């Protein structure tokens, strides 16, 4: 259904507000609610299940269509919060260059 539905910017704004009300920011919502398997990808099924837990039910296909801007069939953190995604990518690269990885950076 989500592939044939136009994006719904208003419902998307309400979706992000609901995420931020519960988790303070989109990255925490991504980690704790959406990407629980830490695959860095969220399928439509995972999205619907997470929205159910969030008790958000406003035009889910329209929200999905609005967020999945590359129409890949899954969501990434870049699509949820591009600024945070970019910052985390820079941090990851810094950890790899300076310590050999993220875990090593935190162990240092």
Secondary structure, 3 states (H helix, E strand, C coil): CCCCCCCCHHHHHHHHHHHHHHHCCHHHHHHHHHCCCCCCCEEHHHHHHHHHHHCCCCCHHHHHHHHCCCCCCEECHHHHCHHHHHHHHHHHHHHHHHHCCHHHHHHC
